Amino acid sequence: MRSRRSCGGSATGPTSPPDFQEAVEAGEVRSFMDAPSFELWLQCVFLPNARAAARSDHLPIHSQVGLMAMRQYDYHSHVPEAQGLLKLLQDFDELIEGESS
């Protein structure tokens, strides 16, 4: 069972609000809009689901997480710290969309 103090983080890593963690565990978080932040949604919802999908070989048909990240980080501006993450999430989208073609 995952610790309630963080979503996959270490004892010194980022923690999630207990109410949000409970909502994730109860399946009440449907999209990143239900999370306190996009980053917390990535950490607590997207990454665990992506790992589980890869392990079970049940990948989604479509993915727009890269587009969501671009919107989150305002694609009209340049946020240097976010560029690596944006690239990885766009690569994920391309991988998924390529698989469904």
C-alpha positions as CSV (number, residue, x, y, z in Angstrom):
1,M,0.0,0.0,0.0
2,R,1.3,3.4,-0.9
3,S,2.1,5.9,1.9
4,R,-0.5,8.6,2.4
5,R,2.2,11.2,2.9
6,S,3.3,11.2,-0.8
7,C,2.5,9.9,-4.2
8,G,5.5,7.8,-4.9
9,G,7.9,10.4,-3.3
10,S,10.6,9.7,-0.8
11,A,10.5,10.7,2.9
12,T,12.2,14.0,1.8
13,G,10.4,14.3,-1.6
14,P,7.3,16.1,-2.5
15,T,4.2,15.3,-0.6
16,S,0.5,15.5,-1.6
17,P,-2.3,16.9,0.5
18,P,-3.9,14.0,2.4
19,D,-7.4,14.8,1.0
20,F,-6.0,14.6,-2.6
21,Q,-4.3,11.3,-1.9
22,E,-7.5,9.9,-0.6
23,A,-9.4,11.2,-3.7
24,V,-6.8,9.5,-5.9
25,E,-7.0,6.2,-4.1
26,A,-10.8,6.4,-4.2
27,G,-10.7,6.9,-8.0
28,E,-12.3,10.4,-7.7
29,V,-9.6,12.2,-9.7
30,R,-10.7,12.1,-13.3
31,S,-8.4,14.7,-14.8
32,F,-5.6,17.1,-14.0
33,M,-8.3,19.7,-13.4
34,D,-9.3,17.8,-10.2
35,A,-5.8,18.2,-8.8
36,P,-4.4,21.1,-6.7
37,S,-1.6,21.4,-9.4
38,F,-0.7,19.9,-12.8
39,E,2.6,18.7,-11.3
40,L,0.8,16.9,-8.5
41,W,-1.5,15.2,-11.0
42,L,1.5,14.1,-13.0
43,Q,3.2,12.6,-10.0
44,C,0.1,11.0,-8.3
45,V,-2.1,10.1,-11.2
46,F,-0.4,10.1,-14.6
47,L,2.9,8.5,-13.8
48,P,1.4,5.6,-11.7
49,N,-1.2,5.0,-14.4
50,A,1.4,5.1,-17.2
51,R,3.6,2.7,-15.4
52,A,0.7,0.3,-14.8
53,A,-0.4,0.5,-18.4
54,A,3.2,-0.2,-19.6
55,R,3.6,-3.2,-17.3
56,S,0.3,-4.7,-18.3
57,D,0.7,-3.8,-22.0
58,H,-2.6,-2.1,-22.0
59,L,-1.7,1.3,-23.3
60,P,-4.3,4.0,-23.9
61,I,-5.7,4.6,-27.4
62,H,-5.0,8.3,-27.3
63,S,-2.9,10.7,-25.2
64,Q,-2.8,14.5,-25.0
65,V,-0.7,14.9,-21.9
66,G,2.0,16.8,-23.9
67,L,-0.7,19.3,-25.1
68,M,-2.0,19.6,-21.5
69,A,1.5,20.4,-20.3
70,M,2.0,23.0,-23.1
71,R,-1.3,24.6,-22.0
72,Q,-0.3,24.4,-18.4
73,Y,3.0,26.1,-19.0
74,D,1.5,28.6,-21.4
75,Y,2.8,27.7,-24.9
76,H,3.0,31.4,-25.8
77,S,5.9,31.8,-23.4
78,H,9.1,29.9,-22.8
79,V,9.7,28.3,-19.4
80,P,13.2,26.9,-19.6
81,E,12.8,24.7,-16.5
82,A,9.8,23.0,-18.1
83,Q,11.3,22.2,-21.5
84,G,12.6,18.7,-20.6
85,L,9.3,17.7,-19.1
86,L,7.4,19.1,-22.1
87,K,9.5,17.1,-24.5
88,L,9.1,13.9,-22.6
89,L,5.3,14.3,-22.4
90,Q,5.1,15.1,-26.1
91,D,7.2,12.0,-26.8
92,F,4.8,10.0,-24.8
93,D,1.9,11.3,-26.8
94,E,3.7,10.5,-30.1
95,L,4.4,7.0,-28.8
96,I,0.8,6.4,-27.9
97,E,-0.7,8.0,-31.0
98,G,1.8,6.0,-33.2
99,E,0.7,2.8,-31.5
100,S,-2.9,3.4,-32.3
101,S,-2.4,4.2,-36.0
